[in-house]
Amino acid sequence: MNLLSIENLSKSYGEQLLLDKLTFGIEKGQKTALIAKNGAGKSSLLNIIMGLDVPDEGTITFRKDIHIAYLPQHTDAMKEQRILDIILNSDTPLIHTIKAYEDAMNAYSLHENSENRKCMELSIEKMDALAAWNYESRIKDILSRFDIHDIFSDFNILSGGERKKVILAQTLLSESEMLILDEPTNHLDIEMIEWLEGYLSQANITLLMVTHDRFFLDKICDDILELDQTKLYRYKGKYSYYLEKKAERIANQSAEVEHAKALYRKELEWMRASPQARTTKAKARIDSFEEIKQKALQATHDTHTSFSVKTERIGNKILEINNLDFYYDERAIIKDFSYVFKKGERCGIVGPNGCGKSTLLKLIVQQLRPTAGRIVKGETIIFGYYDQDGLPSDCYGKRLIDIIEEKAEVIQTSNGNYLSASRFLNHFGFSYQTQYTYYDNLSGGQKRKFYLLLVLLTNPNFLLLDEPTNDFDIETLHLLEDFLLNFTGCLLVVSHDRWFMDKLVDHLFIFENNGMIKDFYGNYTRYKEQKVWIEKGNRLRAKADKPKNTQSPSQTSSSKMTYKERKEFEALEASINELEREKIELNDILSSPAEYAENIETISKRYSALCEELNQQCNRWLELSEKE
């Protein structure tokens, strides 16, 4: 049964057609992702569904008596002052019941008569039926997950990111049958995203969500709607299935357009050479010609070739950080951190919001002074620094193409060829027509992307990128990843996009809350796997230690390892180390599938079997470690 049905929905803004006769439905329990390029109409479609905008034509139908909760991409100030008032500002049965209970209790405390007693008893029954008694603790729990602890503080003095978290909490706590979420992971750090991922995966809800976070999308949704060139395409599967089927669709469409172009040229010759006779046969051919013309001239997907900008030569000395300390209001943000960067190094930075990730980048580019320690840059190093909070102020009143050409009219690529500034912009999604737009008229996401391109154009050999993926669509992320994979300099990147990090970095700086920074060799997925195993091992050891004082001597002796088990335990340690080594080797191979195309299927099967075997052996090792 559809909770939401949309039929023949169309919407234009001025001369631009954004949505063209879209028809789709969302069934109960379905978790659907809506993806598209920036500016294609994702947020506009959600606003129309929620009645915040009006379609030119078409119908939107919700099932009767269901409640929809909506998380917009941007949040404004509200009449309600306190965070708690915002949370309780939902038109759902649960919230109505809680408010009715509070009113009944207040009325009875003022006048203890039979009518007020009856109202109070009825409200208590409804509270029991909806299990609403622990609602306040649930509010505090979810807000604490988003690092918001004072539910009585003023909502309107919060930052944009904090407001988004409060509205997200309101959405989750509304107990609505259907959630519509526009970029829910913006402004969340990785731990918060992973918590939200688990919450939405397990919740018995219907979901329609716009997101560019591919890990998040892949974990939650198995139904994908793609809005492409005013049309809607549906894929019943995970993100990998979508990529495969989209490639097939584009190939088929390209073949159809090429066929139509050949037929169009042939028919165009006939139209020019033949008099337009009034016979029925000629009229039919003329009508057919118009259809062929429309098909032949339709836009096709551009195929982008890989390239990288030429970087300046890097000397032997790159960047040295020696015993770095940084304190803010007597709080240790970074404590005794040392590291020497090597050529071609690719490092990611992860940690909770506010732990000092951006601070490290600002210290490296000398926007901040360290409390103690030294940072020594090599003479040949040219930094390219992308600041998540900084947009260029000298671009207003100028056209994009003029701004780019002020930096460089042509860009030399790493293979010695040259690329015009206009082609460089077009590669990253700024069409030749858009390039003559003034910077002032760009959306927030487009301004961020343009700023990143300005950083890439400076020919840096050491890139420092602070949250470069925020507000980018999935296609732009693919282009940026491809560009950075071909970048030959050093890369230091802060990002909450786990897919992006896994693809680009070979080790991580892990920020811990005490100011210490740990270096982990491997990508984020490997770090997360190791963290899970360590936490699981700690829990099992704590569980094993707990009953030691209460066990009788006979129980204690029976729980000790036997000689056979000890031998098995030692063998498992050696086997697990060997399997981990093989897993790393196979993972490296699978990261470059083109080099091993002939054997990739065999390697992939071995990798799956190895992961299963490793999982079994680790479980057995943990079981025996309890006795140890």
N, C-alpha and C positions, 0 to 999 in steps of 0.2 A: 504494500500500500504506500503510495506517494504522500509524504508530508508536504512536499513542495512540487508544484507543477508549473512549468513555464511554456507558453506556446507562442510562436511567431513574434518574438520580442525584437523590436528594432529601436535604435536610438542614434540620432545624428546631433552633432554640435556644429552649427554653421553649415559649411559645405562638407565637413568630414563625417563620413558614415562610420560609426564606431561598432554598432551591433546590428547584424543583418538577419532577421527572421530566426532567432535562436529558439530552439525547442528542446527541453530536457526536463527530467524529474529527479528528485532525491527521495529514495525510499527510506522507510523507518529503519534505523540502525546502520545506515550506510555512512561511510566516512570518506568524503570526496574532497579532493584538492583541485583548486582552480588555478591554472598557471598561464602566463602569457608574457609578452614583452612589456616593458614599461610603456605606459601610454596607450596600451591596446584596449583598455576599458574594463579591467578587473574590478577596481574599486567602484567605477560607475555602475557596473552590473549589480554589485552588492547593495549600493545605495538605492537603486531602482527596486530591488527585491524587498528592501526594508521600508519602502515608501518615502524615502528622503529625496527622490528624484522621480520624474514622470517619463515613461517611455513614449516614443512617438506612436507606436502601435504594439499590439500583443497583450496577453493576459498573464497575470501572476495569481496562482491559487494556492492558499495554504489549507491543510486539513482543518476542519472546524475544531475549535476549542484547544488548540495547542499554543504553547508559549514559545516565542523565539527570543534568544538573547544574542545581541550583536556587539561585537568588538570592532570599532572603526580603527582605521590606520592612525589617525591623529585625534587627540582629545583636547577639548577646549575647557575653559573655566566653567563651573556650574554654580547654580543657585545654592545648592547644598554646600555647607561649609566643611563639616567634619567628614573624615574618611568613613566613619561608621554610617553616617547618613547616606553617603553614596552607595555603600554596600547594600543598605536596606531599601534603596530606591529601585525596586524591581517589582513588576506586576505579575507575581507568580503565587500559586496557592500557598507555598511554604512561607513566603514573606507576609502575605495577608494573614495567615494563621498566627505568626509571631506578633504582628502588630495588634491583632484582635485580642490576643492573650494579654499583652501589656495594657491595653485599654481596659479590659475586663478587671484586671488586678487593681488598676488605679481607681476604677469606679467602686469596686467592692471595699477598698481601703477607706474611701471617703464615706460611703453609705452601705452599711452591712445589712441590706434588706434581701428578701427572698428572690427578687428579680435579678439583682446583681450577682447573688450567689449562683443562680441558675446559669447566667451568662458565663461566669467564671468556670463552673464545672464543665460546661459545653466546650469552652475554649481549651481546657485541660485535656479533654477527650481528643480534640483535634490535634493538639500538640503531641499526644501519645501516638496517634495514628500516623503522623508524618515524621515521627522520631526527631522532633525539632528541638529537644531540650539541649543538645550539645552544639547548637548552631553557633553560639558565640565562640566556643573553643575552636570550632572549624574555621571561623573567620580569622582568628588569631593565628591558627596553624598555617593557613594558606598565605596570609599576609607576611608571616615570618619567613616563608619560603622565598618571597620576593623582597626580603630585607626591609619590610615596613612593619614597625613594631608599635607605634602609637596610633591607635584607631580613633583617637579623639583630636588629632592634629588637623590643621586647616588644609583641605585638598588643594585649594587654589594657589597656595604658595609653593607647591611641589614643582619639581622640574617636569619637562615633557615626558621623560622616560619613567619617572615615578608615577605620574598620572596614568600612563598607559598600564602600569602594573596594577594600580588600584582598580581600573575599569576591567582589566582581565580577571582580577579576583572577583569582582562583582558578577561578571559573566559566568564564571565557574560555580559560584555559590548560589546562583539563581535557581538551580534545580530545573532548568528548562529542558523541554523535550528535544529542542534543536538549537545548536550553536552555530553562528555565522561569524567567523574570525578573519580579520584582515591583518595579515602579517603579525601573528601573535608572538613570535620570537624576538621581534625588535626590542632592543634595550635590555634583553636578558642575557646573563652570562651562561656558560656551558652547563653548569650544575643546575641552574634554574630551568634551562631548556630541557635537560634530561628528566627532571622531575615532571615538568608539564607533559613531556612525551609519554611517560609512564601513566600519568593521570588520564590523559585523553585516550590512550590505547585501551585501558581497562574499563573506562566509564561506559555505561550502557546509554549512549546518546547518539543522535544523528548529527552529523558534522559537515559543514561546507566551509572550506578554509582556503584563503589565499596565502601562499608562503613561497619563499625562494630557498628555504633551508631544505636541501635534498635529503639529508639524514632524517630530519624530522618528518618530512613528507613520506619517506619510504617506511618508517617505523609505524606510522599511524594509518595511512590511507592505502586502499587497494582499488580505488576508483579515481581516475584522473580526467578532468575536463581541461582541454587546451583551447584557448581563444586565440585564433590565428587569422589575421586579415579579415576581420569581421565575422568569421565563421567559427562554429564550435565543433570540436572533435572529442570523442569519448574513448577512453582506454580502460578496459576492465582488468587492471593488474597493478603491480608495484611499479616503482620508478624505472627499474631496468627494463621491464616489459614495455613501458611507455617509450623509452629511447629507441628500442628495437622497432616497434610498430610505427613510430613517427618517421624514422629513416625510410621504412618501406613506403609510407604514404607520400613522402616528398619525392622519392624516386619515381613512383607511379604518376604523380602529378606532373613532374618534369617531363616524363615520356609523353604524356597526353598533350602537354603544351607544345612540345617539339613537333609532334604529329600535326597538331592544329596549325602551327606556323607554316609547315610545308604545304598543307592543304590551302591555307589562306593565300600564299603566294600564287598558287595555281588559279584559284578562284578570282584573285585580284586581276590577273592577266585577262581572264574572260570578261570581267566587269568593264575593264578599260577598252577591250577590243570589240565587244559586241554591243550593238544597239539594244537598249532596254525594251525589247518587244513586249507587247501586252498579252502574250499568251500565258495561260495558267502555268505551264512548265517553267517559263522564264521567271515569273513572279515567285514561284516556289524556290527557285535557285537563288534569287536575290535575297529572300527571307533567310534561307539557309546560310548565305554568305555573311549576314550580320551576326548570326550565332557563332560561326567559325571565327569571325574577326574578334568578337568578345573573348572567346576562349584563347585565341592566339596571343592577344595583347595583355592577358592577365599577368599580374606580378608573380614571379616564382621566387623561391628561396635562394638567396645568394650562397654560393659555396666559398667560404673563406679559407685562404691558404695560410699556413703557419709562417710567422716571421718574428724576428726580434730586432730591437734597435741596437745599433753598434754601441758598445760600452767602451769607456776609456780604459787604457791599459792599467792592470793592477800590479803593483810591486809586491815584494816579498812580505812587507809589513802591512797588515790590514787594519786591525783594531785590537787594542789591548785594554782590558778593564782590570784594574788592580785594587783589591781590598776596598771596593766601593761601599760607602754608607750614605744613606739619605734619610733624614728624619723630618717629620712634619708635625709641629706642635708636640714635640717630645715623643712622638710615635715612630717606631722604626718601620719605614716603608721598605727599604733595602738595607741589608746588613751583611757586611763583609763578603761581597760578591766579586769574584775574579773569573775572567775568561779571556782566552786569546782566540780570535777568529781566524779561520783558514780560508784559502781561496775557494770560491764556489760554494761556500757553506749556506745551507738553507735551514733556518731555525724558526720555530713557532714559539709563541709565548701564551701560556694559559694560566688561568686563576680567576677567583671570584671578582666581581666588580669592586673597584676601590682598593684593590690590593697593591697597585703600583705598576701595572703593566705599561700604561702610557707614560708614566713617570720615567721608566728606564729609557724609553726612546727619546724623551725630551732631554734627559741627561746626556745621552750620546751626541745629540745635535747641538748641545750647549745652550738650550733654552732654559735649563735649570743648572744650578751649581751644586755639586755634591757636598754633603756635610764632611765627608772624609774620603780619601782614596783618589785615584787618578784614572782618567780615560785618555788614552794616547791613540790618535788617528794616524795612519800611514800617509805619507806625502802624496801618494797618487790617488787616494780615496776621494770620490765625489759622492756625497750622500744625495739620495732622492727621498725626501721625507713627506709622507702623506699623513696629515694630522686629521683625525676624525672630526675635530671641532673647528678646523680652520678652512674657510673658503676664501679664495682670492678676492681682495677688495678693489683691485685695480681693473677688473673686467667689466664693471657696470658701464652701460652706454656704448659697448662695442659688440660687433658681430663675432660669432665664433671663429669664422675663417680668418678674420683679421687678427684675432688674439693669437691663434695658432701660428700664423705666418710671421708675427712679431718674434716668436720664439725660434721658428725655423720654417722656411718655405719648402725645403725638402728634408727628408729624414733618411740618413744612411742606415741600411739594415746590416745585420751581422755578416751576411754573405757578400757585402760590398755593393749591392744594388742600392738604388735610390727610390724613395717613395714620396709622392707629393703630400703636403700637409692635408689636402682635401681627401685623398685616398686613406690616409691614416685615420681621420675622423670617421669616414664612412665605414671602415673596418669595424669600429667599435660602436656602430649603431647610430651615428649622426649622419643622416642621409644628406645628399648634395643639396637638397632644398632646405633642410634644417640648418645647414651650416651658415646660412645667411640670416638666421634668427639672432636677435640680440640676446646676450647673456642674461639680461634681466628677466626675459620671458620664459626661461627654462624652469622646469619643476625642481623641487628640492633634490630628487634622485638624479636628475640629469645634470644639475650643477655639481654634485659630488663626483659623478662619472667624468665630467669635463675636467674637474680639478685633478683627478687621478691621471688623466691623459697628459696634462701639463707637467706633472711630476715625471712621468715616463719619458717625456720629450727632452729632458735636460741632460740626456746621456749619462745617467748615474752609473756607477759600478757597485754601489751598495744601496739597496732599497730598504727603507724602513717604513712599513705600512701598518697604520693603526686602524683596525676595523675597515678594510677596504671593500668589504662585500655588502655593507649595509645599503639597503634600498636598491640593490641591483637585481634585475631579472635573471632568470636561469641562463638564458642565451648569452647575456653579457658576462656572467660568471664563467661560462665555458670559454669565451674568448680571452678573458683575463687569465684564466688558468693556463691556457695554451701559450699565451704570450710569456708568462712567468716561467713555464717549463723550459722555454727556449732562452731565457735570460741567463747569461753566463757569469754575472757578478754574484755578490753575496745578497742574501735575502733574510730579513728579520721581520716577522709578521705577527701582529696581534689579531686574532679573529675568534669569534664564537662559532664560525661555520666549520663543523667537523669534517665535512666532505672536502672542502677547500684545503684544510690543513693536512688531511691524510694524503692528498694528491701532491702537495708541494713541498712539505718539510721532511727532513730526515732525522731531526731531533728537536726536543722541546726544553724550554726553560719553564719549570713548574713553580709558580709563585705560591708560597705558603704564608699563612696569616701572621707569622712571627717575623716577617722581613727576610726570611731565608729563601734562596732560589736554588732549586735542585735541577741538575741537568739530566735529562732522560733521553737515551738513544732509541729512537723509534718514533712512529707517528702517533696521533692521538688515540686511535683504536687500540694499538698495542699497549699504550699507557693505561687506558681504561680497563683492558682485560687484566693487566697485572694488578691494578688497584683493587679490582673485584676479588681476585684470588687472595690478595693480602688481607683484605677485610674479612673474607670468608675464613681464612686460616686463623685470624685473630679471634673471631667469634668461637670457632671450634676449640681453640686452645683455652679461651676463657671458660667455656663450658666444661672442658676436661679438668681444669684446675678447681672449679667451684666445689665439686663434691669431695675433694681429697680429705678435708678435715672430718667429714661425716662417715667415710667409708670404714668398714671393719677391716682388720688385717687380712682376713680371708678374701674379702672383695678386692682389696688393693693388689694382692698377689695374683689374683686371677685375671686382673685387667692389664698386667704387664705384658710386654712383647715376648713371644716365644722366640726361640733361636731361629726357627724357620721364618717367622714374620720379620725379624730383624734383618735377615738376609734379603728378604723381599723388599723391605724398606730401602736398604742401601742400593739394591738393583734399580728400584724405581727412580731414585734420585739421578742416577747415571742416565737412565733411559729418557727421563723427562728433559734433561739438559740436551741430549742428542736430538730429541724430537723438536725442541725449541729452535736449535740451530738449523735443522732441516726446514722448519716452518719459515724462518727468516729468509733462507735461500729461495724457497718456492714463492714467497711473497714478493721478493725482488723480481723474480722471473715474470710473475703475473702482472707486475707493474709495467713491464715492457713486452706485451704480448706479440708485437710485430716481429720481434727477433726470434721467437720460438713458435711461429704460426703452425708448423707441421705437428708439433707435439703438445700444443696448448690444451687439448681435450684431456690427454693422459695426465698432464701436469695438474690440471684443475681437479680431476678425480682423486689424484693422490693427495692434493692439498685438503680436500674435504674429508677423506679417510683419516689423514694425519690429525686434523683438528678433533675428530671424534675420538681417536685413540688417545690423544693428549688429554682430552677432557676426562676420559675414564681413568687414566693413570693418575691424574692429579687428584681426582676424587678418592682413589684408593690410598694415595700418599697422605692425604689429609686425615683419612680414617685411621691409618696406622700412627700418624703423628699425635693423635689423641692419647694413645698408649705411651708414646715416647715422652 
